[in-house]
Amino acid sequence: MTEPLWVLGQAFAVLYGLVVASFWNVAIARLPHGQSLWPRSSCPACGTGIAAYDNVPVASWLALRGRCRSCHTPISVAYPLTEALGGLLGLLLFRVLIPDPAQLDAAHVAAWVVYFVFFSLLVIGSYVDLRYKVLPNEVTSLAVPAGIAGVGLLQWLGFEGFPSTTVQQAVVGCAFWGLLFAGVAGLGQLWKGRPVLGWGDVKLAAMIASFLGPLHTFVAIMWGSIIGSVVGIGVLLLLRRRDSAYGPPLAAGTVAYVLFGQPFVSTMMPMWEL
């Protein structure tokens, strides 16, 4: 009986990811402008409220051929792509945290919920940073208590799978990485006479550490730095301009680490008690 539930759980993970990613679209559009997240969605062009049957993730955009039902203004393909990303991340995270039916229990399901919330914060922050060059407090510093509370819940439930940590480590990691990034930002400002690291990035690092603890965060930041370097070189070569935003590659490195980091740690850092 457990295996059919496991398969059903994966289907639910996809559907849940699609639905939650619709909320990502709302948050991405409204947070930078200080708007409330709760009124129902409306067309950006004509302001007409979007009916529930036109708000089905991905399917509604395809059915309407990417246009508003009322004014027929094109709706960006970014909306269904974001929703599809939510479904994909939901499934991948489920397969990583609950790789076989024997692990389908309260602790592992709770871990999936906690880390999907974590992914949601990272995706929303990345999109907003790319579009508006700002990382909202709602997905960085204000989300730190959620990270520590989520870690506490998983510790209480006895979850010990990758990338689990403890409340104590989450608090220490949050303080350590927040202060370290703040020091780099402050000293860089004094040395260069201009910002070398945004304060949003400082708060993002603290938020990541509140979910992952100090050592997991170290590897995630390392991966994010590698991704940022590769992307930065590509942008410089192809577009002949510099893009110094660090939030999106840091978030991408963190997501990649949670999804694919366990084999890396087991092979490259077996002596670390991450």
Buried (B, 14 or more C-beta within 10 A) or exposed (E): EEEEEBEEBBEBBBBBBBBBBBBBBBBBBBBBEEEEEEEEBEBEBEEEEBEEEBBBBBBBBEEEEBBBBBEEEEBEEEBBEBBBBBBBBBBBBBBBBBEEBEBBEEBBBBBBBBBBBBBBBBBBBBBBBEEEBBBBEBBBBEBBEBBBBBBEBBBEBEBEBBBBBBBEBBBBBBBBBBEBBBEBBBEBBEEEEEEBBBBBBBBBBBBBBBBBBBBBBBBBBEBBBEBBEEBBEEBEEEEEEEBEBBBBBBBBBBBBBBBEBBEEBEEEBEEEEB
